[in-house]
Amino acid sequence: MNNPSDVNISFVQEELSKREFKDLKRMFNGIPPYDIAILIESSSPNNRAIIWQLIDESIEGEVLSNLSDEVREMVLSFMDSIEVAEVIKNLEPDEIADILQDLPETVTAEVLDAMTDQNRQLIKKVLDYPENTAGGLMNTDLILIRPNHTLEVVLRYLRMKKKFPDATDSLFVVSKTNKFRGILSLSKILTNSPNKLAKDLMEDETNSINVNSTSSEVIRIFEKNDLISAPVTDDQNNLLGRITFDDVIDEIKSEADVSLRQISGIDSDTFEKTSTAIKTRGFWLGTNLLTALIAASVINIFKETLEQVIFLAVLMPIIASMGGVAATQTLTITVRGLALGQIVRANYLYIFNRELIVGISNGFIWAVILSLIACSWFQDWLLAWVICLSMIINLIAGVLSGMGIPILLKGLKMDPAVAGSVIVTTVTDVIGFFSFLGLAAYFYS
């Protein structure tokens, strides 16, 4: 059976090609905003503009909040500041902040000016912090109570409210000066005596998140404590907002998407313009060409040896390839460990020793196997020794560079996922070619 989303995408593309918009408009008004966002992202730039015109104005804000940054930026280009302010007015503050961060500063200022004073102040609190921090992720819609309030007073207060903020599982206990004191869950409010005081039932601030914590730290805190929501505080313990699990899920998806594209040197959406794709991918192709020239220059040093022993050219790529695979394996483990906070200075030596043993062991095993194959193939025991030694050297170099380079890049405040693979591949190519051809030059001279 076809996936419903696949059917919708096919139907949308077919109707757009026929310029039959009536059925599309009816369909868009009957499916969730998330599914509409998927349909927009699965369409070409021209069709995205048409789809946007067919969406009911009442759900445009929710559709915007579900789009990826690149596609959302394109959709926002169809609108002026007054339209943007109207579309996003009913979204949560953190969602509005995400959208405004995709706009030029001048347009953002115009959108803020078009908002009510109350909404403007709420949004500015979030915009004051970088997007990838707890402050950038937080909502400012909170239900606050005092420590000395009884549960009876709290329940009366809750009944007076017309609507709870989404994903409300707890109330936040603060002092008169807005100092965070603790969390009071709704379950405790409902299951305890109305005469009980909030301060006697609340949990202390152990799960509070500092406003400057990175998004990765926020994700780890939620994972560790199985949280639905968590308070955000500043260095003086003032309560600023809260983060909910849906914000964390969105951030996990975003980080995974960015990491996947960065590893390939691609940082754009599927249906980007051809001219943009040429520019973004061209940079990494040029970088790869530069590293290939470095490796080629090493080969050129030993051109006389290659001319003398021509079958070295047949085996040479194997040495570099094996080292590259070993390096990529270690690189993947190291980058993942650094991202999850599992690899730290205290355990560098253990990981280093383990990878060194792995490199030596695999290097020896596969060097012997390849040496026997080469000896049987070319009837040359001297060649077998060259292959054996160079394979061991390159596999050791591969695992050491696979660990050392991402750690070095992180120390330099660079993303190891972006540049790590390019550098590691260059290292293994250069060392593989140099060791193989250098040993061949020595033994065959």
C-alpha positions in Angstrom: 0.0 0.0 0.0 1.3 3.5 -0.8 2.1 5.9 1.9 -0.6 8.6 2.2 2.1 11.3 1.9 3.4 9.8 -1.3 -0.1 9.8 -2.8 -0.7 13.4 -1.8 2.6 14.5 -3.3 1.9 12.7 -6.5 -1.6 14.1 -6.6 -0.4 17.7 -5.9 2.3 17.5 -8.7 -0.3 16.2 -11.2 -2.9 18.8 -10.4 -0.3 21.6 -10.5 0.8 20.5 -13.9 -2.8 20.6 -15.1 -3.3 23.9 -13.4 -6.3 22.5 -11.6 -6.3 24.5 -8.3 -9.9 24.1 -6.9 -9.4 20.5 -5.7 -5.9 21.4 -4.3 -7.3 24.2 -2.3 -10.0 21.9 -0.9 -7.4 19.3 0.0 -5.1 21.8 1.7 -7.9 22.9 4.0 -8.5 19.3 5.1 -5.0 18.1 6.0 -2.7 19.0 8.9 -0.2 21.9 8.5 2.7 19.5 8.9 1.6 17.5 5.9 1.2 20.8 3.9 4.8 21.7 4.8 6.0 18.3 3.5 4.2 19.0 0.2 5.7 22.4 -0.1 9.2 21.1 0.5 8.6 18.3 -2.1 7.8 20.8 -4.8 9.8 23.0 -7.1 10.3 26.7 -6.3 7.6 27.8 -8.8 5.1 25.3 -7.4 5.9 26.3 -3.8 4.7 29.9 -4.6 1.4 28.5 -6.1 0.8 26.1 -3.1 1.3 29.0 -0.7 -1.4 31.0 -2.4 -3.8 28.1 -2.0 -3.4 27.6 1.7 -6.0 29.0 4.1 -4.7 32.1 6.0 -5.7 30.6 9.3 -3.1 27.9 9.1 -0.3 29.7 7.3 1.6 30.4 10.5 1.6 26.7 11.5 2.8 25.7 8.1 5.6 28.2 8.3 6.8 26.9 11.6 7.0 23.3 10.2 9.1 24.3 7.2 12.9 23.8 7.1 14.9 27.0 7.3 15.8 27.1 3.7 12.3 26.6 2.3 10.8 28.9 4.9 13.2 31.7 3.9 11.9 31.3 0.3 8.3 31.4 1.3 8.9 34.5 3.5 10.3 36.2 0.4 6.7 36.1 -1.1 5.4 38.3 1.8 5.8 41.8 3.2 6.3 42.7 6.8 2.6 43.3 7.6 1.7 39.9 6.1 4.4 38.1 8.2 3.2 39.8 11.4 -0.4 38.8 10.7 0.5 35.2 9.8 2.7 34.5 12.9 0.7 36.3 15.6 -0.8 33.2 17.1 2.4 31.1 17.2 4.4 30.4 20.3 7.2 33.0 21.0 10.0 30.5 20.2 8.4 29.6 16.8 8.0 33.3 16.0 11.6 34.0 16.9 12.8 31.1 14.6 10.8 32.6 11.7 12.1 36.2 12.3 15.7 34.9 12.3 15.2 33.9 8.7 14.5 37.5 7.7 16.8 40.4 7.1 17.3 42.7 10.1 15.4 45.5 8.5 12.4 43.3 7.8 12.5 41.8 11.2 12.3 45.3 12.7 9.3 46.1 10.5 7.6 42.9 11.6 8.2 43.7 15.3 6.8 47.2 14.8 3.6 45.7 13.4 3.1 43.6 16.5 1.3 44.5 19.7 3.5 45.8 22.5 2.9 42.7 24.6 3.9 40.3 21.8 6.9 42.4 20.8 8.3 42.3 24.3 7.9 38.5 24.5 9.6 37.9 21.2 12.5 40.2 21.9 13.3 38.2 25.0 13.9 35.1 22.8 15.6 37.1 20.0 18.2 38.3 22.5 19.8 34.9 22.6 21.5 32.8 19.8 19.2 30.3 18.0 21.2 27.3 19.1 21.0 28.1 22.9 18.4 27.4 25.6 17.4 31.1 25.3 16.8 30.7 21.6 14.7 27.6 22.2 12.6 28.7 25.1 9.0 29.7 25.3 8.0 32.7 27.5 4.4 31.4 28.1 4.5 30.2 31.7 2.1 29.6 34.6 3.7 31.0 37.8 2.7 30.5 41.4 4.2 31.5 44.8 5.7 29.0 47.3 3.1 29.9 50.0 0.1 29.4 47.8 -2.2 26.5 48.9 -3.3 24.0 46.3 -6.8 25.3 46.7 -5.6 28.8 45.6 -3.7 27.3 42.7 -6.7 25.3 41.5 -8.9 28.4 41.6 -6.2 30.3 39.6 -6.1 27.5 37.0 -9.8 27.5 36.6 -9.8 31.2 35.8 -7.4 30.7 32.9 -9.1 30.2 29.6 -6.3 28.3 28.0 -3.1 26.5 29.2 0.2 26.8 27.2 0.8 23.8 25.0 2.7 20.8 26.7 1.9 22.1 30.2 2.8 19.4 32.7 4.0 21.5 35.6 3.7 25.0 37.1 6.7 27.0 38.1 7.2 28.2 41.6 8.9 31.6 41.9 9.5 34.2 44.6 8.1 37.7 44.5 11.4 38.8 42.8 11.0 36.1 40.1 13.7 33.8 41.6 13.1 30.3 40.5 12.2 28.0 43.4 11.0 24.8 41.9 8.4 22.8 39.8 5.0 21.7 40.9 3.5 19.0 38.7 -0.2 18.9 37.8 -0.4 15.4 39.1 0.6 16.5 42.6 -1.9 19.4 42.5 -4.7 16.9 41.6 -3.8 14.2 44.1 -3.0 16.1 47.3 -5.0 17.9 49.9 -6.1 21.4 48.9 -4.6 22.7 52.2 -1.1 21.7 51.2 1.4 24.5 50.3 3.2 24.6 46.9 6.6 24.8 48.6 5.9 21.5 50.5 5.2 19.5 47.3 7.4 21.2 44.7 10.6 19.7 43.2 13.6 22.0 43.6 15.5 23.6 40.7 17.7 20.6 39.9 16.3 20.4 36.3 16.6 24.1 35.5 18.6 24.9 32.4 20.9 27.9 32.1 19.8 30.3 29.4 23.3 30.1 27.7 23.4 26.3 27.5 23.9 25.0 24.0 21.1 23.1 22.2 23.2 19.9 22.5 23.3 20.3 26.3 19.6 20.9 26.4 19.0 17.7 24.4 21.2 15.7 26.8 19.3 17.1 29.9 15.9 16.1 28.4 17.2 12.7 27.4 18.8 12.1 30.8 15.8 13.1 32.9 12.9 12.1 30.5 11.5 15.6 30.7 8.3 17.0 29.1 9.3 20.6 30.0 12.1 22.3 31.8 12.6 25.9 33.2 15.2 28.2 31.8 17.0 30.5 34.2 19.8 33.1 34.0 23.0 33.2 36.1 21.1 35.0 38.9 18.5 32.2 39.0 15.7 34.4 37.5 13.1 32.4 35.6 13.1 33.5 32.0 11.0 30.8 30.2 10.6 27.1 29.6 11.6 24.5 27.0 9.2 21.7 26.0 9.9 18.3 24.5 8.5 19.3 21.0 11.1 22.1 20.8 13.8 19.5 21.7 12.5 17.1 19.0 12.6 19.8 16.4 16.2 20.7 17.4 17.3 17.0 17.2 15.8 16.8 13.7 17.5 20.0 12.7 20.9 19.0 14.1 20.7 15.6 12.4 19.8 17.2 9.0 22.6 19.8 9.3 25.2 17.2 10.2 24.2 14.9 7.3 24.4 17.7 4.8 27.7 19.1 6.2 29.4 15.8 5.9 28.7 15.9 2.1 29.5 19.6 1.9 25.8 20.3 0.9 23.9 22.9 3.0 20.7 23.5 1.0 17.3 22.0 0.3 16.4 19.4 -2.4 14.9 21.8 -4.8 17.4 24.7 -4.6 18.1 26.8 -7.7 20.6 25.4 -10.1 22.9 28.4 -9.8 23.0 28.0 -6.0 23.7 24.3 -6.3 26.7 25.0 -8.6 28.2 27.5 -6.0 27.6 25.4 -2.9 28.8 22.1 -4.3 31.6 23.7 -6.4 33.5 24.8 -3.2 33.8 21.3 -1.9 34.6 19.9 -5.3 37.4 22.5 -5.5 38.6 21.5 -2.1 38.7 17.9 -3.1 40.6 18.8 -6.2 43.2 20.6 -4.1 43.7 17.5 -1.9 43.9 15.2 -4.9 46.6 17.4 -6.4 48.6 17.1 -3.1 48.3 13.3 -3.3 49.3 13.4 -7.0 52.4 15.5 -6.2 53.5 12.7 -3.8 53.1 10.2 -6.6 55.1 12.4 -8.9 58.1 12.3 -6.6 58.3 8.6 -7.2 57.6 8.6 -11.0 60.9 6.9 -11.8 60.1 4.1 -9.4 56.7 3.6 -11.0 58.3 3.5 -14.5 60.8 0.9 -13.2 58.2 -1.3 -11.4 55.0 -0.6 -13.4 52.7 -3.0 -11.4 53.1 -0.7 -8.4 50.4 1.5 -10.0 48.0 -1.5 -9.9 48.3 -1.9 -6.1 48.8 1.7 -5.1 45.1 2.6 -4.8 44.5 -0.3 -2.5 46.9 1.0 0.1 45.3 4.4 0.1 41.7 3.0 0.1 42.3 0.7 3.1 43.8 3.6 5.1 40.9 5.8 4.1 38.3 3.3 5.3 40.1 2.8 8.6 40.3 6.5 9.1 36.6 7.0 8.3 35.6 4.4 10.8 37.5 6.0 13.6 36.4 9.5 12.4 32.8 8.5 12.6 33.2 7.1 16.1 35.1 10.1 17.3 32.8 12.7 15.9 29.8 11.0 17.3 31.5 10.7 20.7 32.4 14.3 20.8 28.9 15.4 19.7 27.3 13.3 22.5 29.9 14.5 25.1 31.2 10.9 25.6 34.8 11.7 24.5 36.4 14.1 26.8 40.0 15.0 27.9 39.9 12.4 30.7 39.3 9.4 28.4 41.4 10.6 25.4 44.3 8.2 26.3 42.0 5.2 26.5 40.4 5.8 23.2 43.8 6.6 21.7 45.3 3.3 22.9 42.3 1.3 21.7 42.4 2.8 18.3 46.2 2.3 18.1 45.8 -1.4 18.9 42.9 -1.7 16.4 45.1 0.0 13.7 48.1 -2.3 14.4 46.0 -5.4 14.5 44.0 -4.8 11.4 47.1 -3.4 9.7 49.0 -6.6 10.3 46.1 -9.0 9.4 45.2 -7.3 6.1 48.8 -6.6 5.2 49.6 -10.3 5.4 46.5 -11.2 3.3 47.2 -8.5 0.6 50.9 -9.4 0.6 50.1 -13.1 -0.1 47.7 -12.1 -2.9 50.2 -9.7 -4.5 53.0 -12.3 -4.2 50.8 -14.9 -5.8 49.7 -12.5 -8.5 53.1 -10.9 -9.5 55.5 -13.7 -8.2 57.5 -11.1 -6.2 58.3 -11.6 -2.5 60.0 -8.2 -2.3 56.7 -6.6 -3.4 55.0 -8.5 -0.6 57.2 -6.9 2.0 56.6 -3.4 0.5 52.8 -3.9 0.7 52.9 -5.4 4.2 54.9 -2.6 5.7 53.1 0.2 3.9 49.6 -1.2 4.7 50.5 -1.4 8.5 51.8 2.2 8.4 48.8 3.6 6.6 46.2 1.8 8.7 47.9 3.1 11.9 48.0 6.6 10.4 44.3 6.3 9.4 43.0 5.4 12.9 45.3 8.0 14.6 44.2 10.8 12.2 40.6 9.7 12.4 40.7 10.4 16.1 43.3 13.2 16.4 42.0 15.5 13.6 38.4 15.9 14.9 39.7 16.5 18.5 42.1 19.1 17.1 39.3 20.8 15.0 37.0 20.9 18.1 39.8 22.5 20.1 40.1 25.2 17.3 36.3 25.8 17.6 35.7 24.2 14.1 33.0 21.7 13.3 34.8 18.3 12.9 31.9 16.9 10.9 32.5 19.5 8.1 36.2 19.4 7.5 37.2 16.2 9.2 36.5 13.8 6.4 38.4 15.9 3.8 41.5 16.3 5.9 41.5 12.7 7.0 41.2 11.4 3.5 44.1 13.7 2.4 46.3 12.4 5.2 45.7 8.7 4.4 46.2 9.3 0.7 49.5 11.1 1.2 50.8 8.7 3.8 49.6 5.7 1.9 51.3 6.8 -1.4 54.4 8.0 0.3 55.0 4.9 2.4 54.2 2.5 -0.4 56.2 4.2 -3.1 59.0 5.3 -0.7 59.5 1.7 0.5 59.3 0.5 -3.1 62.0 3.0 -4.1 64.2 1.9 -1.2 63.8 -1.9 -1.9 64.0 -1.7 -5.7 66.9 0.7 -5.9 
